[in-house]
Amino acid sequence: METMTISEQDIVNALCLHLAQKKGVAPQEIQIELLFDDDYGFSAEALLNSRKQILVEENIIEAIRYWLETEMKLNPFGALQLILDDEAGIVAHYEE
């Protein structure tokens, strides 16, 4: 099986699309910042209508799975892992 690398920008897009669908707003209205902490792992900060929401790793994975299914037309239940890459930033590896 081939592993697909999902870029940091695609992860941000996935979060915007997923939150927009849940909140009933346009994806362009959402700002996302991906974060990594040695103690807490991966997270993201979403800003919508001047309100901040912290998303944990499980929320990010859920958004990527939504993006895989709706935008990429792939099986959303393949193996998915977030990775901190020195050059590419926060990426995800997906294997169907």
N, CA, C and O atoms as a GROMACS GRO file, in nm:
protein
  384
    1MET      N    1   0.083  -0.118   0.000
    1MET     CA    2   0.000   0.000   0.000
    1MET      C    3   0.088   0.124   0.000
    1MET      O    4   0.194   0.128   0.062
    2GLU      N    5   0.041   0.224  -0.070
    2GLU     CA    6   0.116   0.348  -0.082
    2GLU      C    7   0.071   0.448   0.024
    2GLU      O    8  -0.048   0.461   0.053
    3THR      N    9   0.168   0.518   0.082
    3THR     CA   10   0.138   0.619   0.182
    3THR      C   11   0.129   0.755   0.115
    3THR      O   12   0.215   0.794   0.036
    4MET      N   13   0.023   0.827   0.147
    4MET     CA   14   0.001   0.962   0.096
    4MET      C   15   0.035   1.061   0.206
    4MET      O   16  -0.008   1.044   0.320
    5THR      N   17   0.112   1.163   0.173
    5THR     CA   18   0.142   1.268   0.270
    5THR      C   19   0.047   1.384   0.247
    5THR      O   20   0.037   1.437   0.136
    6ILE      N   21  -0.023   1.422   0.352
    6ILE     CA   22  -0.117   1.534   0.347
    6ILE      C   23  -0.045   1.656   0.403
    6ILE      O   24   0.001   1.655   0.517
    7SER      N   25  -0.036   1.760   0.323
    7SER     CA   26   0.040   1.878   0.360
    7SER      C   27  -0.026   1.957   0.473
    7SER      O   28  -0.144   1.938   0.504
    8GLU      N   29   0.053   2.045   0.533
    8GLU     CA   30   0.002   2.132   0.639
    8GLU      C   31  -0.114   2.217   0.587
    8GLU      O   32  -0.214   2.235   0.656
    9GLN      N   33  -0.101   2.270   0.465
    9GLN     CA   34  -0.208   2.352   0.408
    9GLN      C   35  -0.335   2.270   0.387
    9GLN      O   36  -0.445   2.321   0.411
   10ASP      N   37  -0.323   2.146   0.344
   10ASP     CA   38  -0.441   2.061   0.328
   10ASP      C   39  -0.506   2.029   0.462
   10ASP      O   40  -0.628   2.015   0.470
   11ILE      N   41  -0.426   2.016   0.567
   11ILE     CA   42  -0.483   1.994   0.701
   11ILE      C   43  -0.561   2.117   0.745
   11ILE      O   44  -0.671   2.105   0.799
   12VAL      N   45  -0.505   2.235   0.721
   12VAL     CA   46  -0.576   2.360   0.753
   12VAL      C   47  -0.706   2.368   0.674
   12VAL      O   48  -0.810   2.401   0.728
   13ASN      N   49  -0.699   2.336   0.545
   13ASN     CA   50  -0.820   2.337   0.461
   13ASN      C   51  -0.924   2.238   0.513
   13ASN      O   52  -1.043   2.269   0.516
   14ALA      N   53  -0.879   2.120   0.552
   14ALA     CA   54  -0.971   2.019   0.606
   14ALA      C   55  -1.040   2.070   0.731
   14ALA      O   56  -1.161   2.051   0.747
   15LEU      N   57  -0.966   2.134   0.819
   15LEU     CA   58  -1.025   2.189   0.941
   15LEU      C   59  -1.126   2.299   0.909
   15LEU      O   60  -1.233   2.305   0.969
   16CYS      N   61  -1.091   2.386   0.815
   16CYS     CA   62  -1.184   2.492   0.775
   16CYS      C   63  -1.314   2.434   0.718
   16CYS      O   64  -1.423   2.477   0.755
   17LEU      N   65  -1.302   2.337   0.628
   17LEU     CA   66  -1.420   2.275   0.568
   17LEU      C   67  -1.506   2.205   0.673
   17LEU      O   68  -1.629   2.218   0.673
   18HIS      N   69  -1.442   2.130   0.760
   18HIS     CA   70  -1.515   2.054   0.860
   18HIS      C   71  -1.586   2.145   0.960
   18HIS      O   72  -1.703   2.124   0.991
   19LEU      N   73  -1.515   2.246   1.009
   19LEU     CA   74  -1.577   2.340   1.104
   19LEU      C   75  -1.687   2.421   1.037
   19LEU      O   76  -1.791   2.448   1.098
   20ALA      N   77  -1.666   2.460   0.912
   20ALA     CA   78  -1.768   2.536   0.839
   20ALA      C   79  -1.896   2.455   0.825
   20ALA      O   80  -2.006   2.507   0.840
   21GLN      N   81  -1.879   2.326   0.795
   21GLN     CA   82  -1.996   2.239   0.782
   21GLN      C   83  -2.068   2.227   0.916
   21GLN      O   84  -2.191   2.228   0.920
   22LYS      N   85  -1.995   2.215   1.025
   22LYS     CA   86  -2.055   2.199   1.158
   22LYS      C   87  -2.121   2.328   1.207
   22LYS      O   88  -2.225   2.324   1.272
   23LYS      N   89  -2.058   2.443   1.175
   23LYS     CA   90  -2.105   2.571   1.228
   23LYS      C   91  -2.200   2.644   1.132
   23LYS      O   92  -2.261   2.743   1.170
   24GLY      N   93  -2.211   2.595   1.009
   24GLY     CA   94  -2.300   2.658   0.913
   24GLY      C   95  -2.249   2.792   0.861
   24GLY      O   96  -2.327   2.885   0.840
   25VAL      N   97  -2.118   2.801   0.840
   25VAL     CA   98  -2.057   2.923   0.788
   25VAL      C   99  -1.970   2.887   0.667
   25VAL      O  100  -1.952   2.770   0.636
   26ALA      N  101  -1.918   2.988   0.601
   26ALA     CA  102  -1.829   2.966   0.488
   26ALA      C  103  -1.689   2.932   0.540
   26ALA      O  104  -1.646   2.989   0.640
   27PRO      N  105  -1.618   2.839   0.475
   27PRO     CA  106  -1.483   2.803   0.519
   27PRO      C  107  -1.388   2.923   0.526
   27PRO      O  108  -1.295   2.925   0.607
   28GLN      N  109  -1.411   3.024   0.441
   28GLN     CA  110  -1.325   3.142   0.439
   28GLN      C  111  -1.338   3.227   0.566
   28GLN      O  112  -1.253   3.312   0.591
   29GLU      N  113  -1.441   3.205   0.645
   29GLU     CA  114  -1.462   3.281   0.768
   29GLU      C  115  -1.382   3.226   0.886
   29GLU      O  116  -1.384   3.283   0.994
   30ILE      N  117  -1.313   3.115   0.864
   30ILE     CA  118  -1.242   3.047   0.973
   30ILE      C  119  -1.092   3.060   0.952
   30ILE      O  120  -1.041   3.039   0.842
   31GLN      N  121  -1.022   3.095   1.059
   31GLN     CA  122  -0.876   3.098   1.059
   31GLN      C  123  -0.825   2.985   1.147
   31GLN      O  124  -0.878   2.961   1.256
   32ILE      N  125  -0.722   2.917   1.100
   32ILE     CA  126  -0.668   2.802   1.172
   32ILE      C  127  -0.518   2.819   1.191
   32ILE      O  128  -0.446   2.863   1.101
   33GLU      N  129  -0.472   2.784   1.311
   33GLU     CA  130  -0.328   2.775   1.337
   33GLU      C  131  -0.301   2.637   1.396
   33GLU      O  132  -0.357   2.601   1.500
   34LEU      N  133  -0.215   2.561   1.330
   34LEU     CA  134  -0.177   2.429   1.380
   34LEU      C  135  -0.066   2.444   1.483
   34LEU      O  136   0.023   2.528   1.468
   35LEU      N  137  -0.072   2.363   1.588
   35LEU     CA  138   0.024   2.374   1.699
   35LEU      C  139   0.078   2.236   1.736
   35LEU      O  140   0.012   2.134   1.716
   36PHE      N  141   0.199   2.236   1.791
   36PHE     CA  142   0.255   2.114   1.849
   36PHE      C  143   0.325   2.152   1.978
   36PHE      O  144   0.400   2.249   1.984
   37ASP      N  145   0.300   2.074   2.081
   37ASP     CA  146   0.362   2.093   2.212
   37ASP      C  147   0.419   1.959   2.256
   37ASP      O  148   0.354   1.856   2.243
   38ASP      N  149   0.542   1.960   2.310
   38ASP     CA  150   0.604   1.836   2.354
   38ASP      C  151   0.522   1.762   2.459
   38ASP      O  152   0.522   1.639   2.462
   39ASP      N  153   0.451   1.836   2.544
   39ASP     CA  154   0.372   1.773   2.650
   39ASP      C  155   0.232   1.732   2.604
   39ASP      O  156   0.182   1.628   2.645
   40TYR      N  157   0.170   1.814   2.518
   40TYR     CA  158   0.030   1.792   2.482
   40TYR      C  159   0.010   1.737   2.341
   40TYR      O  160  -0.100   1.695   2.307
   41GLY      N  161   0.114   1.737   2.260
   41GLY     CA  162   0.102   1.684   2.124
   41GLY      C  163   0.044   1.784   2.027
   41GLY      O  164   0.067   1.905   2.039
   42PHE      N  165  -0.034   1.733   1.931
   42PHE     CA  166  -0.090   1.816   1.824
   42PHE      C  167  -0.220   1.880   1.868
   42PHE      O  168  -0.301   1.820   1.938
   43SER      N  169  -0.238   2.004   1.824
   43SER     CA  170  -0.365   2.074   1.847
   43SER      C  171  -0.377   2.183   1.741
   43SER      O  172  -0.286   2.204   1.660
   44ALA      N  173  -0.489   2.251   1.742
   44ALA     CA  174  -0.511   2.362   1.649
   44ALA      C  175  -0.595   2.467   1.721
   44ALA      O  176  -0.673   2.436   1.811
   45GLU      N  177  -0.576   2.590   1.678
   45GLU     CA  178  -0.654   2.700   1.730
   45GLU      C  179  -0.738   2.753   1.614
   45GLU      O  180  -0.684   2.791   1.510
   46ALA      N  181  -0.870   2.755   1.633
   46ALA     CA  182  -0.961   2.804   1.530
   46ALA      C  183  -1.019   2.937   1.576
   46ALA      O  184  -1.057   2.951   1.692
   47LEU      N  185  -1.025   3.034   1.485
   47LEU     CA  186  -1.084   3.163   1.514
   47LEU      C  187  -1.201   3.184   1.420
   47LEU      O  188  -1.185   3.183   1.298
   48LEU      N  189  -1.320   3.204   1.478
   48LEU     CA  190  -1.442   3.224   1.401
   48LEU      C  191  -1.527   3.327   1.473
   48LEU      O  192  -1.561   3.310   1.590
   49ASN      N  193  -1.561   3.435   1.403
   49ASN     CA  194  -1.643   3.542   1.463
   49ASN      C  195  -1.584   3.592   1.595
   49ASN      O  196  -1.656   3.610   1.693
   50SER      N  197  -1.454   3.614   1.596
   50SER     CA  198  -1.381   3.664   1.714
   50SER      C  199  -1.385   3.569   1.833
   50SER      O  200  -1.356   3.609   1.946
   51ARG      N  201  -1.421   3.444   1.810
   51ARG     CA  202  -1.421   3.343   1.917
   51ARG      C  203  -1.316   3.240   1.885
   51ARG      O  204  -1.305   3.191   1.773
   52LYS      N  205  -1.238   3.207   1.986
   52LYS     CA  206  -1.131   3.109   1.971
   52LYS      C  207  -1.179   2.974   2.020
   52LYS      O  208  -1.247   2.963   2.123
   53GLN      N  209  -1.142   2.870   1.946
   53GLN     CA  210  -1.173   2.733   1.985
   53GLN      C  211  -1.045   2.651   1.972
   53GLN      O  212  -0.975   2.659   1.871
   54ILE      N  213  -1.015   2.574   2.075
   54ILE     CA  214  -0.898   2.486   2.072
   54ILE      C  215  -0.945   2.347   2.030
   54ILE      O  216  -1.040   2.292   2.085
   55LEU      N  217  -0.876   2.292   1.930
   55LEU     CA  218  -0.907   2.160   1.879
   55LEU      C  219  -0.793   2.065   1.915
   55LEU      O  220  -0.676   2.098   1.896
   56VAL      N  221  -0.827   1.949   1.967
   56VAL     CA  222  -0.726   1.850   2.004
   56VAL      C  223  -0.699   1.758   1.885
   56VAL      O  224  -0.765   1.768   1.782
   57GLU      N  225  -0.602   1.669   1.900
   57GLU     CA  226  -0.560   1.581   1.791
   57GLU      C  227  -0.676   1.502   1.732
   57GLU      O  228  -0.683   1.486   1.610
   58GLU      N  229  -0.766   1.454   1.814
   58GLU     CA  230  -0.880   1.377   1.764
   58GLU      C  231  -0.969   1.461   1.673
   58GLU      O  232  -1.022   1.409   1.575
   59ASN      N  233  -0.985   1.590   1.705
   59ASN     CA  234  -1.063   1.680   1.619
   59ASN      C  235  -0.995   1.700   1.484
   59ASN      O  236  -1.062   1.707   1.381
   60ILE      N  237  -0.863   1.709   1.485
   60ILE     CA  238  -0.788   1.726   1.361
   60ILE      C  239  -0.802   1.601   1.274
   60ILE      O  240  -0.825   1.612   1.153
   61ILE      N  241  -0.788   1.485   1.334
   61ILE     CA  242  -0.803   1.358   1.261
   61ILE      C  243  -0.944   1.347   1.203
   61ILE      O  244  -0.960   1.307   1.087
   62GLU      N  245  -1.044   1.383   1.281
   62GLU     CA  246  -1.183   1.379   1.233
   62GLU      C  247  -1.200   1.470   1.111
   62GLU      O  248  -1.266   1.432   1.014
   63ALA      N  249  -1.141   1.589   1.115
   63ALA     CA  250  -1.152   1.682   1.002
   63ALA      C  251  -1.080   1.629   0.879
   63ALA      O  252  -1.130   1.643   0.767
   64ILE      N  253  -0.965   1.568   0.899
   64ILE     CA  254  -0.891   1.511   0.785
   64ILE      C  255  -0.973   1.397   0.723
   64ILE      O  256  -0.980   1.386   0.600
   65ARG      N  257  -1.033   1.313   0.806
   65ARG     CA  258  -1.116   1.203   0.753
   65ARG      C  259  -1.235   1.259   0.674
   65ARG      O  260  -1.272   1.204   0.570
   66TYR      N  261  -1.295   1.367   0.723
   66TYR     CA  262  -1.404   1.433   0.651
   66TYR      C  263  -1.355   1.482   0.514
   66TYR      O  264  -1.421   1.461   0.412
   67TRP      N  265  -1.239   1.545   0.512
   67TRP     CA  266  -1.178   1.597   0.389
   67TRP      C  267  -1.145   1.483   0.292
   67TRP      O  268  -1.171   1.493   0.172
   68LEU      N  269  -1.088   1.374   0.346
   68LEU     CA  270  -1.056   1.259   0.260
   68LEU      C  271  -1.181   1.206   0.190
   68LEU      O  272  -1.177   1.173   0.072
   69GLU      N  273  -1.290   1.198   0.263
   69GLU     CA  274  -1.413   1.142   0.207
   69GLU      C  275  -1.481   1.240   0.112
   69GLU      O  276  -1.519   1.202   0.001
   70THR      N  277  -1.497   1.365   0.152
   70THR     CA  278  -1.577   1.460   0.072
   70THR      C  279  -1.499   1.524  -0.042
   70THR      O  280  -1.554   1.544  -0.150
   71GLU      N  281  -1.373   1.557  -0.021
   71GLU     CA  282  -1.296   1.628  -0.122
   71GLU      C  283  -1.209   1.536  -0.207
   71GLU      O  284  -1.197   1.556  -0.328
   72MET      N  285  -1.150   1.435  -0.144
   72MET     CA  286  -1.057   1.347  -0.216
   72MET      C  287  -1.124   1.219  -0.265
   72MET      O  288  -1.066   1.145  -0.344
   73LYS      N  289  -1.245   1.192  -0.217
   73LYS     CA  290  -1.320   1.072  -0.255
   73LYS      C  291  -1.243   0.944  -0.223
   73LYS      O  292  -1.240   0.850  -0.302
   74LEU      N  293  -1.180   0.944  -0.105
   74LEU     CA  294  -1.104   0.828  -0.058
   74LEU      C  295  -1.172   0.768   0.064
   74LEU      O  296  -1.255   0.832   0.127
   75ASN      N  297  -1.135   0.646   0.096
   75ASN     CA  298  -1.185   0.580   0.216
   75ASN      C  299  -1.135   0.658   0.338
   75ASN      O  300  -1.014   0.667   0.359
   76PRO      N  301  -1.225   0.714   0.418
   76PRO     CA  302  -1.180   0.796   0.531
   76PRO      C  303  -1.128   0.714   0.649
   76PRO      O  304  -1.078   0.771   0.746
   77PHE      N  305  -1.139   0.582   0.642
   77PHE     CA  306  -1.104   0.499   0.757
   77PHE      C  307  -0.970   0.426   0.742
   77PHE      O  308  -0.946   0.326   0.809
   78GLY      N  309  -0.884   0.477   0.654
   78GLY     CA  310  -0.750   0.422   0.642
   78GLY      C  311  -0.665   0.466   0.761
   78GLY      O  312  -0.709   0.543   0.846
   79ALA      N  313  -0.543   0.416   0.766
   79ALA     CA  314  -0.450   0.454   0.873
   79ALA      C  315  -0.409   0.600   0.855
   79ALA      O  316  -0.371   0.640   0.745
   80LEU      N  317  -0.416   0.677   0.962
   80LEU     CA  318  -0.387   0.820   0.956
   80LEU      C  319  -0.305   0.859   1.078
   80LEU      O  320  -0.341   0.828   1.191
   81GLN      N  321  -0.195   0.928   1.053
   81GLN     CA  322  -0.106   0.966   1.163
   81GLN      C  323  -0.052   1.107   1.138
   81GLN      O  324  -0.005   1.138   1.029
   82LEU      N  325  -0.060   1.192   1.241
   82LEU     CA  326  -0.002   1.325   1.233
   82LEU      C  327   0.147   1.316   1.262
   82LEU      O  328   0.190   1.240   1.349
   83ILE      N  329   0.226   1.394   1.188
   83ILE     CA  330   0.372   1.391   1.199
   83ILE      C  331   0.422   1.534   1.206
   83ILE      O  332   0.372   1.622   1.136
   84LEU      N  333   0.521   1.558   1.291
   84LEU     CA  334   0.590   1.687   1.294
   84LEU      C  335   0.716   1.672   1.211
   84LEU      O  336   0.810   1.602   1.250
   85ASP      N  337   0.719   1.738   1.096
   85ASP     CA  338   0.831   1.730   1.001
   85ASP      C  339   0.912   1.858   1.011
   85ASP      O  340   0.855   1.968   1.009
   86ASP      N  341   1.045   1.845   1.021
   86ASP     CA  342   1.132   1.962   1.036
   86ASP      C  343   1.118   2.060   0.920
   86ASP      O  344   1.129   2.181   0.941
   87GLU      N  345   1.096   2.011   0.801
   87GLU     CA  346   1.089   2.098   0.684
   87GLU      C  347   0.946   2.134   0.644
   87GLU      O  348   0.919   2.249   0.609
   88ALA      N  349   0.855   2.040   0.649
   88ALA     CA  350   0.719   2.061   0.600
   88ALA      C  351   0.621   2.107   0.707
   88ALA      O  352   0.508   2.143   0.674
   89GLY      N  353   0.662   2.107   0.832
   89GLY     CA  354   0.572   2.144   0.940
   89GLY      C  355   0.489   2.025   0.986
   89GLY      O  356   0.538   1.913   0.992
   90ILE      N  357   0.364   2.050   1.018
   90ILE     CA  358   0.275   1.943   1.061
   90ILE      C  359   0.208   1.884   0.937
   90ILE      O  360   0.139   1.954   0.863
   91VAL      N  361   0.229   1.756   0.918
   91VAL     CA  362   0.171   1.684   0.803
   91VAL      C  363   0.102   1.558   0.857
   91VAL      O  364   0.115   1.523   0.974
   92ALA      N  365   0.030   1.492   0.768
   92ALA     CA  366  -0.033   1.366   0.805
   92ALA      C  367   0.005   1.261   0.702
   92ALA      O  368   0.014   1.289   0.583
   93HIS      N  369   0.027   1.140   0.750
   93HIS     CA  370   0.049   1.027   0.661
   93HIS      C  371  -0.078   0.943   0.661
   93HIS      O  372  -0.132   0.908   0.766
   94TYR      N  373  -0.124   0.913   0.539
   94TYR     CA  374  -0.247   0.837   0.522
   94TYR      C  375  -0.219   0.715   0.437
   94TYR      O  376  -0.153   0.724   0.333
   95GLU      N  377  -0.267   0.602   0.482
   95GLU     CA  378  -0.253   0.476   0.407
   95GLU      C  379  -0.389   0.409   0.402
   95GLU      O  380  -0.448   0.378   0.506
   96GLU      N  381  -0.437   0.386   0.282
   96GLU     CA  382  -0.569   0.325   0.263
   96GLU      C  383  -0.567   0.176   0.288
   96GLU      O  384  -0.670   0.110   0.276
   0.00000   0.00000   0.00000
